[in-house]
Amino acid sequence: MHPIIKLVSQRLALGLLLLFGASALIFGLTEALPGDAAQAVLGQSATPEALANLREEMGLNRPALTRYFEWLGGIVQGDLGQSLTNKLDIAESIGKRLGNTLFLACAAAVVSVPLAIFLGLLAVRYRNRWPDKLISAITLTTVSIPEFLIGYVVIYYVSVKLGWFSSLAMINDSMSFGQKLNAIALPAFVLTLVVLAQMMRMTRAAILNLMQSAYIETAELKGLSNFQVIARHAFPNAISPIVNVVMLNLAYLVVGVVVVEVVFVYPGMGQYLVDSVTKRDVPVVLACGVVFAAVYIGLNMVADIVSILANPRLRHPK
Amino acid sequence: MSDTLLKVRDLKIGATVYPPGEKPHDIEIVHGVSFDLERGKVLGLIGESGAGKSTIGLASMAYGRGGVEITGGEVWVNGRDILKSSHGDIRNLRGGEVAYVSQSAAASFNPAKKIMDQVVEAAVEHKKFSRKEAEVRARELFAKLGLPDPDNIGDRYPHQVSGGQLQRCMTALALCPEPDLVVFDEPTTALDVTTQIDVLMAIKEAIRDTGVAALYITHDLAVVAQVSDEIMVLRMGNTVEYGSTDQIINNPREEYTQALVSVRSIEHEEKQPTAEPLLSVDGITARYKGLNFDVLHNVNVELHPGQTLAVVGESGSGKSTLARVITGLLPPRDGVITFAGRKLSPDLAGRSREDLRELQMIYQMADVAMNPRQTVGTIIGRPLEFYFNMRGAEKRKRIVELLDEIELGEKFIDRYPAELSGGQKQRVCIARSLAAKPKMIICDEVTSALDPLVADGILKLLLDLQKIEDVAYLFITHDLATVRAISDSIAVMYQGRVARYGPKSQVLSPPFDDYTDLLLSSVPEMHLGWLEEVVAHRKMESAGN
């Protein structure tokens, strides 16, 4: 068997195992919390008899392990259960909101990833000179300010003072693609600022590290321009570390988007999760946790696989 | 127009150094060197490390490595002073008019790109050829340089070809844009001797057929004698002697050149084996984890007390693996190691402290074998504490004794490794191993990273110490001159087997087996025309092909 296929299938198997572990952890942690779904539905003033009846009805008296595997079985078949508060099917609600979150994340990624890599290359090209220092200073500033603060500052200036975009990023199915893009422009901009610095600095560090290599000297002695040397000879060897940090940031765009979604009242996963937590809607919190874990593990697995594929020694064995 | 291609006048090169504990300051590393190179001729630049030969070579491309800067003089290429040229003109010069072949092709090829892409890049960039034409020329060069499957080798990645092949690909890379001058910087130094001959011959023929001029930089006078028309001997940034190859080799005027020509003057009388061997290796077969073939096959050798067994072979022959098995780092699959009359445990964990003490090791890279944050005294003192529980004045007295034995003296006791030269570092490593009062020391390529004159000093020291301390050496090397200088018995290894084994006088006398013959005949000899003679008389291809 080609070593690549072996390595990639190993990664996939490992990813599934990890996801299984994460689901167990999420389930176990919510079990360990005081109170359960019955308590949440009936509230603090419920009588013990009513609680016992409801537990019996919901099957909460059975052992945790049985319930875990039932729940897991449901997830595997796409059934995430029912919300306690509005009795809606969770899979359906999450489906729409996850779509919205992914749309926002993609919009931010499409801008931030190429921009971060380009700025990283530029910083290497002019290393220790003013463009490098300027890029570092700006990106470090934006990553150091909390995202909700950037969000409010942007709302105040761009939408309140200038009136260019709406401060509410409400989208629905009747909107055209362009209208949707217009609606999410501000949150996407804030997210871009948040993830830019880390990716840009990793690109810079990974490439600078390679600039000491003998093959870079070879390229310079071929009479290539500085930017050609960096883009053609250093960048292909820096793909692996760059992809890793890009995937980490993409995962953050999906999972860590909670605050920004709340600031801009965007109907995504983050809003849904925050609402459910305040309403103690345990099945929804569980489902959101599993979806987030899947996104996180999935993206990092992609990073691992890209790193493997980027290694010519593995792609073309002797 | 005259036929002078490269004219260097009073070239001065400086660098900024950052010594530990001192302020950074500028030093001059090349002090006014001048020479001329005509079209189609080869000038050899020779010297030890620090002579400035690579720096001068790169200056002909207006390039300074690291913090190196050209501080004065003139470098004329094709009738213009390139030190006064514009940035764009220098880019056209590099890779277009002057090309560079480095010591380590393995490091100088980009691992992420196909060989062909890298070979044609400069020619296409400088618009000498279209991509198609450049590829045709590259294939012609691959064929001329004797590479296997020249039509398809360019589709491979650097890690898919051997070191000797890659070095030839690098030569093709340099020649592809039809430059006027190629700077060869130690192009065969990292190769095995038998592979070196093939590459050297390929380079020599390529120079002759393309009519390109060359600067050939090396520390090996015997090698440069085979390819160059003229030789310049450099030492610490100064010209020592500059003349025709014939004159430098046969009538060197300067004392330093004479020392280089006559290096390897150690005489060592072979000792007779004693009744009882100190180390006997019986039927050792070993393989590394994860490999499905044996790296050593049924190896049998003996080493007698106070004597030297040289294990000689090319890279991949299994000589270092043998050392790992003897030290217990790699437990063998089969076979027994007997040391000082007792059977040694196959793995390190099973060995007693006494086993460890009596069997010491010295490595090729002295720099990385020492903790850079410990002083020489701490480094040498550690085995004294560990094995003999010495403390205070007693320990210090012994450290000073050892420093005297390695001819450094007490003043070195508080220095750090970074303040020592390569040869001094290796001496400290020798003292550290002697501190344990071992019966045997495994020396793994201990002189390979050193300049010839320094290496000679280390070998002499090792022989003297053997007399004083009565210690046995298992001496691993690829260098046959070292073997001649130091050994009492020799084991020639080839592809994991002992190809020839016995007392030195017997192993080095005919009749030879084919491999030993190839190995012995491949050692460069200091006379003109040696290369052609040896290539004409070869019976066997080298393993590097």
Boltz contact constraints between the chains, C-beta under 6 A:
constraints:
  - contact:
      token1: [A, 214]
      token2: [B, 107]
      max_distance: 6.0
  - contact:
      token1: [A, 214]
      token2: [B, 108]
      max_distance: 6.0
  - contact:
      token1: [A, 215]
      token2: [B, 108]
      max_distance: 6.0
  - contact:
      token1: [A, 215]
      token2: [B, 109]
      max_distance: 6.0
  - contact:
      token1: [A, 215]
      token2: [B, 110]
      max_distance: 6.0
  - contact:
      token1: [A, 218]
      token2: [B, 108]
      max_distance: 6.0
  - contact:
      token1: [A, 221]
      token2: [B, 94]
      max_distance: 6.0
  - contact:
      token1: [A, 221]
      token2: [B, 100]
      max_distance: 6.0
  - contact:
      token1: [A, 222]
      token2: [B, 95]
      max_distance: 6.0
  - contact:
      token1: [A, 222]
      token2: [B, 121]
      max_distance: 6.0
  - contact:
      token1: [A, 222]
      token2: [B, 122]
      max_distance: 6.0
  - contact:
      token1: [A, 223]
      token2: [B, 91]
      max_distance: 6.0
  - contact:
      token1: [A, 223]
      token2: [B, 94]
      max_distance: 6.0
  - contact:
      token1: [A, 223]
      token2: [B, 95]
      max_distance: 6.0
  - contact:
      token1: [A, 223]
      token2: [B, 96]
      max_distance: 6.0
  - contact:
      token1: [A, 233]
      token2: [B, 110]
      max_distance: 6.0
  - contact:
      token1: [A, 236]
      token2: [B, 112]
      max_distance: 6.0
  - contact:
      token1: [A, 237]
      token2: [B, 112]
      max_distance: 6.0
  - contact:
      token1: [A, 312]
      token2: [B, 111]
      max_distance: 6.0
  - contact:
      token1: [A, 312]
      token2: [B, 112]
      max_distance: 6.0
  - contact:
      token1: [A, 312]
      token2: [B, 157]
      max_distance: 6.0
  - contact:
      token1: [A, 313]
      token2: [B, 159]
      max_distance: 6.0
  - contact:
      token1: [A, 316]
      token2: [B, 157]
      max_distance: 6.0
  - contact:
      token1: [A, 318]
      token2: [B, 160]
      max_distance: 6.0
